[in-house]
Amino acid sequence: MKTLLTSSAIVMLVLAAGCKNNPSSTAASSGSYNATPSAQSSAPAASLSPEQLGTLGAQIKKQPNDADKILADHGLNEQQFAAAVRKVSENPADAKRYATAYKSAS
């Protein structure tokens, strides 16, 4: 139960960090130049499975000081990772797969 609460808290923190950046990205994407790079930058995150995202989340929890390097090794940045986790959380089956991978990698 404690690990479920911990993983839920981490997902909520990632979601909160991602939502915090939404208003500025919406305003910035009003120009056609800014809209295209943001669409292209989210492509690597879409190719990661919920299991891979869960494993990444657990690695980041174990080594928070190396979070940027861990994400960069997978072609992601913090915003892309947060967006991918939000997308996974929209589907209950995918969210369960994420949580299972997170727990097993922790």
C-alpha positions as CSV (number, residue, x, y, z in Angstrom):
1,M,0.0,0.0,0.0
2,K,2.9,2.3,0.8
3,T,4.5,1.8,-2.6
4,L,1.2,2.5,-4.3
5,L,0.9,5.8,-2.4
6,T,4.4,6.6,-3.2
7,S,4.1,5.9,-6.9
8,S,0.8,7.8,-7.0
9,A,2.4,10.8,-5.3
10,I,5.2,10.8,-7.9
11,V,2.8,10.6,-10.8
12,M,0.8,13.5,-9.3
13,L,4.0,15.6,-8.9
14,V,4.9,14.9,-12.5
15,L,1.4,15.9,-13.6
16,A,1.5,19.0,-11.5
17,A,4.8,20.1,-12.9
18,G,3.5,19.4,-16.4
19,C,0.3,21.3,-15.9
20,K,2.2,24.3,-14.4
21,N,3.8,24.8,-17.8
22,N,0.6,24.5,-19.9
23,P,-0.5,28.2,-20.0
24,S,2.8,29.5,-21.3
25,S,3.1,26.7,-23.9
26,T,-0.4,27.5,-25.2
27,A,0.5,31.2,-25.5
28,A,3.8,30.4,-27.1
29,S,2.3,28.0,-29.6
30,S,0.1,30.7,-31.1
31,G,2.8,31.4,-33.6
32,S,3.2,28.9,-36.4
33,Y,7.0,28.6,-35.8
34,N,6.6,27.6,-32.2
35,A,3.8,25.1,-32.8
36,T,5.8,22.8,-35.1
37,P,8.8,22.1,-32.9
38,S,6.6,21.3,-29.9
39,A,4.7,18.8,-31.9
40,Q,7.9,17.2,-33.1
41,S,9.5,17.1,-29.7
42,S,6.8,15.0,-28.2
43,A,7.3,12.2,-30.8
44,P,9.9,10.2,-28.8
45,A,7.7,10.1,-25.7
46,A,4.8,8.6,-27.7
47,S,7.0,5.6,-28.7
48,L,7.7,4.6,-25.0
49,S,5.5,1.9,-23.5
50,P,3.9,2.4,-20.1
51,E,6.4,-0.2,-18.8
52,Q,9.3,1.8,-20.1
53,L,7.9,5.0,-18.6
54,G,7.4,3.2,-15.2
55,T,11.0,1.9,-15.3
56,L,12.2,5.5,-16.1
57,G,10.1,6.9,-13.2
58,A,11.6,4.4,-10.8
59,Q,15.2,5.1,-12.0
60,I,14.5,8.9,-11.5
61,K,13.2,8.2,-8.0
62,K,16.4,6.2,-7.2
63,Q,18.7,8.8,-8.7
64,P,17.0,12.2,-8.6
65,N,20.2,14.1,-9.3
66,D,20.7,12.2,-12.5
67,A,17.1,12.7,-13.8
68,D,18.1,14.9,-16.7
69,K,20.7,12.5,-17.9
70,I,18.4,9.5,-17.5
71,L,15.7,11.2,-19.6
72,A,18.2,12.4,-22.1
73,D,19.5,8.9,-22.6
74,H,16.0,8.0,-23.7
75,G,15.6,11.1,-25.9
76,L,13.3,12.9,-23.5
77,N,13.3,16.0,-21.4
78,E,11.2,16.7,-18.2
79,Q,8.2,18.1,-20.1
80,Q,8.1,15.2,-22.6
81,F,8.3,12.7,-19.8
82,A,5.5,14.5,-17.9
83,A,3.3,14.6,-21.1
84,A,3.9,10.9,-21.7
85,V,3.0,10.0,-18.1
86,R,-0.2,12.1,-18.4
87,K,-1.1,10.3,-21.6
88,V,-0.6,6.9,-19.9
89,S,-2.7,8.0,-16.9
90,E,-5.7,8.7,-19.3
91,N,-6.1,4.9,-19.9
92,P,-6.7,2.8,-16.7
93,A,-5.1,-0.3,-18.2
94,D,-2.0,1.6,-19.3
95,A,-1.8,3.3,-15.9
96,K,-1.8,-0.1,-14.2
97,R,1.0,-1.3,-16.5
98,Y,3.0,1.8,-15.6
99,A,2.4,1.3,-11.9
100,T,3.4,-2.4,-12.1
101,A,6.6,-1.6,-13.9
102,Y,7.4,1.2,-11.5
103,K,6.9,-1.1,-8.5
104,S,9.0,-3.9,-10.0
105,A,11.9,-1.4,-10.9
106,S,11.8,0.2,-7.4
